[in-house]
Amino acid sequence: MDAQTFEVKPIGYVRAGETGFRLEIAPEYRAALQGAEDFGHLVVLWWCHLYDEYREVLEVPRPYTHGPDKLGIFATRAPVRPNPIAITHVAVLEVNHEQGVIHIPYIDAEDGTPILDIKPYHPSEDRVRDVVRPAWCAHWPTWYEDSADFDWEAEFVHAQ
């Protein structure tokens, strides 16, 4: 099978600072924001641009405190991947169409991270009732809203 090349262009960038988090959409894509303010949450696909050089990593040694000694990268949410694409659900605080800005309370991306796409979060497509997950992460929050109060720092093995 021949390898295919795909072109992906950022539609905007994540901005993080003292005033909080926002998604800044490029002028040519701002018309696509129409109706986004009617959703409480959005799904943001973004490029892990700080990890682009780690595309060959397929396994990682024990990334999670309660996890197995080794995991395949597809069993993690790590930013190192064959195609460093990440997905995050964000709450919508405000959409400013004129400035092309979506104000959000938080996103797990760095300031300047390229945004690839934005989709509305919809429970009939994005929520699964009978989720199966390994025992090592069964104690993680079941709902997005509970994640803010969860001690995520204790869940990751940190390099010494």
N, C-alpha and C positions, 0 to 999 in steps of 0.2 A: 504494500500500500504506500502510495506517495504521501509525503508529508504535505500538509496544507499550511499556508500562511494566512493569518487573519489580521486585519488592521482594526485597531481599537483606538478611538479618539476620546479623550476626556470631555465630558459635558460640563465640567466644573471642578471645583476643588473644595476640600474640607478646610474650614478655618476654625482654629481654636485659639482662644486667648483669654484675657482677663474678663471679657464681657460674655464668655461662654462659647458655645459651639454653634456653627452655622454651615450650611451648604451653600456655596456661591456658584450659581449657574451662569455659564457663559451667555452673552447676549443672544447668540444665534439659536440657543435652546430654550430661552425664557418662555416662549409661547407654549411649550410643553408643560409648564407649571399650571396651566388652567385647570381648575378643579382639584388640585392637590390639597388645597386648604380645607376641603370637605372631609378629609381622612384624618383620623387621630394618630395613625402611625404609617410610616413608609418603610419600604425595603430599599436599602442603599447597597449597590454593588460598587466596590472600589478596588483599585489596584494597589497592592502592597509594594509600592515603589522602593521602599527601603530594603526589600528582601529579594529584589529581582535577580541577584547574583546567586541565589541558593536554589535554583530550579532543579538541580540534580538530586536534592535531598529527598529520599523516598521513605526512610525510616528515621525515627528519633528515639534516643534513649530516654526512658521514663520521664515524660514531660509533666505528668500529673502526680501529685503526692500519693494518692491512693491507687494509681494506675499500675499496669504491668511494666516490666523492665524495659520493654521496647514496644513501640507502636508504629504502624504504617502511617504515613502522612495523611492518608484519606480517613483515618480514624481520629484525627485531631482537627482542631480549628486553628492550627499554627499558620502563621503568615508565610512560612517557607513551603513552597509547593511547586509542582511542574509549571503551572500557570498561577501566579500569585494574585488570584482574585479572591476578595473577601466579601462577605455579606453581613449586613447589620440591620436590625430593625430599630427604627428611631421614632420617638414620639414627636409630633409636630406641635410646636408652640405658636408659630406664626409663619405665614408665607407672604413675602413682599414681592409682588410680581414686577413692579417697576425696577427694583434693584436686583431682582433675580436671586433673592435670598430666602432660604428656609431656615428659620431659627429652631434649634433642637436643644434638648437638655444635655445630651451626651452622645458621643460616638467613639468607638474604640479604634480610632484612626488618628494619625498625626496631622498636625497643621500642614497644609500643602498637599495632602493626599489626593491623587486624581480620582474623581468620581466617574464611573463608567455608565451607570444607569440608575434610575429611580423608578420604583414600582409601588403602587398602593398596597398596603397590607390589607388582606381580606381573609377573615377567619375560615371561609368556606374553601379556600385554596391553600392557606399557609399554616393552619392549625391542624394537628393530628391528635385524635382522641386516645388511641391505644398505642402509645409510644413505648418502644422497647429500647432499653439502654443497658450497658454493662453495669454490674454491681459496683464497680469502683467509682462511678459517677451518679449512682442512683440517689444520693443525698443532695445533689445539686437542685436548685430551685426548679419547680415545675412551670412557673409563670414568669414572664418577662418582668413584671412589676416587682416581683420578689427578689430579682437579681441585684437590685441596688443595695439592699441590706445584707446581702450574702458576703462572706469573707472570701472573695475570690483569690486574694493574695495567698491564702493558706493552701490553695488547691494546686499551685504550680511548684515544681521543683526548680529552684534557683541555682544557677551556676555559682560556685564558690570562687 
